[in-house]
Amino acid sequence: MQIFHIENKMGLTFLYSLMMYELKRKIGDTINLHIGKAISFPQLSKIGYLVKITKYLIQKTYTLDPKFK
């Protein structure tokens, strides 16, 4: 995930190229979706600055996968 954020800083063309590469790589694969409870803005605003919010959201996203636990 961090690579995506680094490449986002490099420009949209590069970002779109990365997204197309990943989409092409996943053609034919099964993608499992896990949907959790919505996180409210007041919840996020209590966390503080953007770096902490990003880490929190990544952690919450990973814990949606039953294999993660």
C-alpha positions as CSV (number, residue, x, y, z in Angstrom):
1,M,0.0,0.0,0.0
2,Q,2.8,2.4,0.8
3,I,4.2,2.0,-2.8
4,F,0.9,3.4,-4.1
5,H,1.2,6.5,-2.0
6,I,4.8,7.1,-3.1
7,E,3.9,6.7,-6.7
8,N,0.9,9.0,-6.3
9,K,3.4,11.8,-5.6
10,M,5.2,11.0,-8.9
11,G,2.2,12.0,-11.0
12,L,-1.1,10.9,-12.3
13,T,0.2,9.2,-15.4
14,F,2.4,6.9,-13.4
15,L,-0.4,6.3,-10.9
16,Y,-2.8,5.3,-13.6
17,S,-0.2,3.0,-15.1
18,L,0.3,1.3,-11.8
19,M,-3.5,0.9,-11.4
20,M,-3.8,-0.6,-14.9
21,Y,-1.0,-3.0,-14.2
22,E,-2.6,-4.2,-11.0
23,L,-6.0,-4.6,-12.7
24,K,-4.5,-6.6,-15.5
25,R,-2.7,-8.7,-13.0
26,K,-5.9,-9.6,-11.2
27,I,-7.9,-10.5,-14.4
28,G,-9.3,-14.0,-13.8
29,D,-8.6,-14.0,-10.0
30,T,-11.3,-14.2,-7.4
31,I,-11.4,-11.0,-5.2
32,N,-12.9,-11.4,-1.8
33,L,-14.6,-8.4,-0.3
34,H,-15.0,-7.8,3.4
35,I,-17.2,-4.9,4.4
36,G,-17.1,-3.5,8.0
37,K,-18.8,-0.8,9.9
38,A,-18.6,2.8,8.6
39,I,-16.1,5.0,10.4
40,S,-17.5,8.4,11.2
41,F,-15.7,11.7,10.8
42,P,-15.9,12.5,14.5
43,Q,-14.1,9.2,15.1
44,L,-11.3,10.1,12.7
45,S,-11.1,13.7,14.0
46,K,-10.4,12.4,17.5
47,I,-7.3,10.5,16.2
48,G,-5.5,13.7,15.2
49,Y,-3.2,14.3,12.3
50,L,-3.3,12.7,8.8
51,V,-0.4,10.2,9.4
52,K,-2.1,8.7,12.4
53,I,-5.5,8.6,10.6
54,T,-3.9,6.8,7.6
55,K,-2.2,4.2,9.9
56,Y,-5.6,3.7,11.7
57,L,-7.5,3.2,8.4
58,I,-4.8,0.7,7.1
59,Q,-5.1,-1.3,10.3
60,K,-8.9,-1.3,10.2
61,T,-8.8,-2.4,6.6
62,Y,-6.4,-5.3,7.2
63,T,-8.4,-6.5,10.2
64,L,-11.5,-6.9,8.0
65,D,-9.9,-10.0,6.5
66,P,-10.5,-13.1,8.7
67,K,-7.1,-14.5,7.7
68,F,-5.4,-11.5,9.3
69,K,-6.3,-12.4,12.8
